């Protein structure tokens, strides 16, 4: 049986898998920031949900990135505000080879 790391390495060696991983990396990184911030503030998903006027399951879907619907900027802003933060969005020029 392969370890998680071995399986990951084997999967990422496939070009299509690597491409999919890279395309979703930014989204997962953002979700990870929200999750870490929630933990740092000692809040549960249910507590955040109550602050932003949604359900705990909606917060769980948002944090997992597995939902079929991406959260709106308004929802992400509400989530950030519930943690005493503000959401900042910016464009970053991609370096051309």
Order of alpha helices (4+ residues) and beta strands (2+ residues): alpha-alpha-alpha-alpha-alpha
